[in-house]
């Protein structure tokens, strides 16, 4: 799953760089803003992935230490 997310993030970063290059060439602020937002969403997706992985690992560890509930 991590490989798929990393590939998707690399594609998002490449797309944001393309948008920013087009913005620089055409002197358009809206494309620069769009490229920045795409790059920020790629970074946020990685942060959420690693935070949720740590949280699920913590919950798994807690469930194993408590033992079965029946």
PyMOL commands that set and color helices and strands:
alter all, ss='L'
color gray80, all
select helices_A, chain A and resi 2-26+29-66
alter helices_A, ss='H'
color red, helices_A
deselect
rebuild
show_as cartoon
